[in-house]
Amino acid sequence: MKRLITAILTVVALLSFGQSEPTMTWPQEITTKNGIATVYQPQLEELDGVRLSGRAAISYKENGSDEMEFGAFWFESTLEANKEERIAIIENVKVIQLNFPAIEDEEKLERARAGLESEMNGRDMATSYDLLLGSLADADQELVMEGQINNDSPQIYFRNEPTVLVSIDGEPVVKQTDDKKLSYVVNSPFFIVKENKSGKHYLKGGEYWHSSSDPEIGWTPDTSIPRDIASF
């Protein structure tokens, strides 16, 4: 367990953005004497004034082990932007939360969190200002997309006998024949026609006909089909 905590701190100690190299490739793999730790690209979440918040993932694989442990931390920081040089400097980092399933002891987890925060502070962490803005724009777009996702359960239709679901693409779009005796639905793969005089609807499926006075209620088999509908 000490190795894991030490690895986390070592990763953060090496995770500095030098002024001469404001961009980095991700993920960053760091080899320690006990294993390999990987820091994945931080996901920026919000920039409120100069307060920047985000989260990042960490994984660790100990030497001789086939298992990889994964963790994540959430942080807040202060952003100082040099818009002329297009460089953003991240300062005053506060690790709000650290989750690492391999650390079950709350005291050890808190020490790891505090150590992570301590190592990140006091270092000049610079990155491309334009890339940072791009990451924030992506985060905003994700929030918009999340708001558009409908997680409501679909309506399920169940019958205990052979059944065909008659589908219409949206509200029925109806057109009349030239003599205005019949009306038919154009936005359905099924042949649905109404006799305007009687108001009765007819549905043909394969060789069989069905009729209904109200299609929303249901259909019943019918062999007495008006000639003008059967020949339509």
Secondary structure, 3 states (H helix, E strand, C coil): CHHHHHHHHHHHHHCCCCCCCCCCCCCEEEECCCEEEEECCCEEEEEECCEEEEEEEEEEEECCCCCCEEEEEEEEEEEEEECCCCEEEEEEEEEEEEECCCCCCHHHHHHHHHHHHHHHCCCCEEEEHHHHHHHHHHHHHHHHHHHHCCCCCCCCCCCCCCCCCCCCCCCCCEEECCCCCEEEECCCCCEEEEECCCCEEEEEECCEEEEECCCCCCCEECCCCCHHHHCC
